[in-house]
Amino acid sequence: MGKRVLVIDTSVLCCWLRVPGKDTAGPAEDLWTFERSDAVLREAIEDGATLVLPLAVLVETGNHIAQCNGDRFALAGQLAQLLTDAVNGTNPWVPFAGQDELWGNEGLLKLAASWPQLAAGGTSIADATIKDVAEFYAEAGLQVEIVTGDEGLRAYAPAVPAVRPRRRGGR
């Protein structure tokens, strides 16, 4: 896994897949389109970044595809291929297995305890889980970016991890 991890949000994934009705995202001064999402993600991949597909993004994007007025079968096939690549850890995707602990009993209880306060501030349960995915990879010492058209969600991106100096000579 590269040192830089991009957690892909539903808004950008829908732009990247060109889901009708969801093919632009964000405010006018920070507009996401297919062209922008494709350029940002391709550049990151070329630079060795790893992409993460959170489970919530898979579900939300799938819902948007199933409800769109475009070629649902073709779009579902594209999303299914991304899911297959993510499950298999096909470059540049991180395998879903890394997120397992977030969806076990302990992770879900933690979400249940933290989400009501987030909801009071307007954060959806999907965004709360995306935030948790980003924090999961940041705690592993990786540079994490949430790639999203949602300024509120982007604000939850973890701080860049501090570089800890290594000790020399067994001191």
Long-range contacts (C-beta under 8 A, 24 or more apart in sequence): 1-50, 1-94, 1-142, 2-47, 2-48, 2-49, 2-50, 2-92, 3-48, 3-142, 3-143, 4-44, 4-47, 4-48, 4-49, 4-50, 4-142, 4-143, 4-145, 5-49, 5-50, 5-51, 5-52, 5-94, 5-137, 5-142, 5-143, 5-144, 5-145, 6-41, 6-44, 6-49, 6-50, 6-51, 6-52, 6-144, 6-145, 6-146, 6-147, 7-52, 7-54, 7-130, 7-133, 7-134, 7-137, 7-144, 7-145, 7-146, 7-147, 8-41, 8-51, 8-52, 8-53, 8-54, 8-57, 8-147, 9-57, 9-130, 9-146, 9-147, 9-148, 9-149, 9-150, 9-153, 10-56, 10-57, 10-60, 10-61, 10-64, 10-126, 11-148, 11-149, 11-150, 12-37, 12-40, 12-41, 12-147, 12-148, 12-149, 13-37, 13-53, 13-57, 13-61, 13-82, 14-61, 14-64, 15-149, 16-41, 17-61, 17-65, 17-75, 17-78, 17-79, 18-70, 18-75, 19-61, 19-64, 19-65, 19-68, 19-70, 19-75, 20-68, 20-69, 20-70, 21-64, 21-68, 21-69, 22-64, 22-68, 25-148, 25-149, 25-150, 26-148, 26-149, 26-150, 26-151, 27-151, 30-149, 30-151, 31-149, 32-149, 37-147, 40-147, 41-147, 44-92, 45-92, 49-92, 50-92, 50-93, 50-94, 51-92, 51-93, 51-94, 52-86, 52-93, 52-94, 52-99, 52-133, 52-137, 53-82, 53-83, 53-86, 53-93, 53-96, 54-99, 54-129, 54-130, 54-133, 55-96, 55-99, 55-103, 55-129, 56-125, 56-126, 56-127, 56-129, 56-130, 57-126, 57-130, 58-83, 59-126, 60-126, 94-137, 98-136, 98-137, 99-133, 99-136, 101-136, 102-129, 102-132, 102-133, 102-136, 107-132, 122-152, 123-152, 123-153, 127-152, 127-153, 127-156, 130-156, 131-156, 134-158
